[in-house]
Amino acid sequence: MTSVSMVFVTAPDQETATRLTTSVVKEELAACGNILPSVRSIYRWQGKVHDEAESMVIFKTTRTGSDRLRERLVELHPYECPEVLVVHTDAGHADYLSWVEQSVRKMP
């Protein structure tokens, strides 16, 4: 069975989230990215607590492609320390998992 990973990324705004998503889907590093236009993030950074509006993207890729996607997102991201979290899935709808696998470029 195909092994799919979800990669969660926050972005400072919807425009940045759209740019990141479009880039990695065009590069065939992710089958898709779902943009949640508004999330509220409360976090500690450099000794201060911040309360910010951000956008969240949930990418779908293959387990073998998740490292390449993570590296590329860090390259493209405007944050000094972007949130890029990879979650491997154990199960899912077989047809959907196959579509993800067919949509992500194979490793050379």
N, C-alpha and C positions, 0 to 999 in steps of 0.2 A: 504494500500500500504506500502511496505517496506520503511523504512527511512534509508538512507545511509549518511555517513559522509566521507568527505575527510580530511585527516590529512597531512599537509605540514611540511616537516622537511628538514633543511639544514644539511649537513655533510662536514667535512673538505676535503674529497676526495671520489672518486668513490669506493674504497675498503671499507671504513667505511659505505658508503651508502648501498653497497651490503650486508655487514655483518648485518646491522640493518634490512634490508628488509627480508633477508633470515630467521633471527631469529623470527621475529614477524609473518611471514607467516607460518612457521613451527609450531609455538605456536597457530595458528588459531586465532590470534588477528586482522589480516587483511586478506582480500581476496587476495589482491595484492598490489604491490608497483611499481610505474613507476619511474625509475631513470633517471633524466636529468643529464648527466655527467658533464656539465660545466655551472655554473651560476656565475656571478660576483656580489659579495655582497659588498656594501659600507655602513658602519655602524659606529655608535659611540659606543665605549665600554671603560669603565673606563677612560673617559675624553679624549680619543684619537679617531680620525677618522681612520678607517681601510679600506683597499681596498684588498679584498681576492677572490681568485678562490675557489669555493665550488661546491658540488653536491647537487641537490635537489631531494627529494623523495616525491611523492604524493601517499599516502596510501588510500585505500578504505576499509571502515569497516562499521559496523552498528552504528546507533546513540547510542544504548545502550552499544555497545562495545567500543565507542570512549574514554571513561575515562580510561578503562583498557589499551588500546593501548597507550594513552598519557603517562600514568604512567610508562609503560614498556620501552617506547622509552627514557624517561628521565633517567631511571636506566641504560640503555645500552649505552647511548651517552657519548662520551668523553668530550664534552664541559661542562664548569661550568654552563652555562645558555643556553641550547639548544633552538633553535627556533622550537616549536611544536605548530602549529596552527590548530585548528579544525574548519571545515566549514561544517555545516549541509546543505544537499540538500533538495529542496522541490519537485523535480521531476527528472525523468530520464527514460530511456528505461526499461520497466517493467521486461523483461527477465534478463537484466543485474542486476537490483536491487535484483531480486530473487536469482541470482547466488551469489552476495555478501553476502546476508543473509545466504545462505546455506553453505558458505565457512568460516564463522566466528563462533567460538565456542559460544554457548549460555551461559548466566550467570547461575551459579549454584543456 
